[in-house]
Amino acid sequence: MSNSLAFKMFVEDIFEIKNRGIVVTGVVKSGFISSGDVIEVIGNYKETAHVLAIEKDRNIISEAFEGDSIGLLLRNISCEHIAIGDLLLKYSDKLSDSNKEFDKNISMSLNITKTDFSGLVKKLIAKMRFRIIQSSGSYPNFYAMQCIRDEDEKFAIGCLFEERTLSRNDLDMLYELEDRNFLVFSYADLPKDKLIDRYGQEIDIICGDEFARMVSKYLGINIR
């Protein structure tokens, strides 16, 4: 366990408890968090919030460590200023680390998980003006979403979670959502083979270093 490292957690879900605050859920990627700490939220907005309570397995705990799946009850932040895929940092870690800059670019050294990757993709496509309409789930390492942009242009967007070419099952999931306008993201470096849909259009695949550059450009997060 790397509890000596700075606290990092990606937001997986958000809900509001009336008269109490905002609850965000996720898995602690490194370091630890304690009740009473101040966290910084890195996303569309740059906010700070106080941790009122920590819940794990339906129990209130005082601290959470790397690998713990938790919920954080936060105050001094609104739902409009935090989103799924946002990165949470402990403010005291930021202040004590003079060798890192968390201003506009967050330097992260992590083995990316499916949750991390899908969260980054959702944040990225939101920056690209896509709005998610529905998803078709995952099979078993591919996740597909139907999205709309500018209120009239629909897309099927996929997340490929392993280093391989698109399979027939992957394409079928995209076709379940849309007939054309496919866009696929992968963290891995995929083969450069061109893939064509049934209408003869090339399927856009953003992977490896290109994906990392886009995350850096649009989200201000360095993942490589």
Phi, psi and omega in degrees: 000141185252058184285350176279347179278166179295147178292132175218137176206136173267141179284124179260330180205158183219137169208162185249136173254117186303133178068009179238308180153196181259135175251128173242142180244156179172184179246131179293120183275328178198161178071204179211163179226144181236151173301133183099347179292159171256131179246157174248135180257123181249114180191222176298328176242160175244103188232161169241154180210156178261138177274109179280322183202158178234131179241136175221127180052041177067017176241142176278127181235162182270332181218152175228147187234173181311130179094347180285134173266116193224167167239136179248124173271119187245150171233167181068030174208147180254161179300330182291342185252015176214144186216159175302133182098346177297151179262132177254132177235148175278127187299324180293327176296319181297316183291328185275348184259097184279352183265357181238150175244123179249033185282288180249333182240128180258117179271115184239135172246100184214151169273107191292137179259171176301319181295315177302311186295311181296326176296317177296319180297317180297319176295320182294313182291332175296320177295333180272012175074019174274143173239128182285128177265312180200166175233162181249015180080199183228150181207110317278346180235036179216135183232132184236144180226141170268128184229159177231145178228136180057029172067000180217348184255114184259146182224158166247121185244131182243152173242117179261121189264006179216165186273092180195171175282165177294138179264171176298321178297321177300311181297321178299322178295322177294317180294334176297334184262320180211158177278334184205187183062066181259142176219127183236136178247143173214140177286330183279161173279113184264160175304149185275009181299137177282137177245134185244137177277181186292348178259007179085007179271142178287137178277123181284126178236122178250113189217167172055231183297326179295319176298316180299320179295321180293320178297319178294317183292312187272329185250347182069030182238125176266118184251001178224000000 
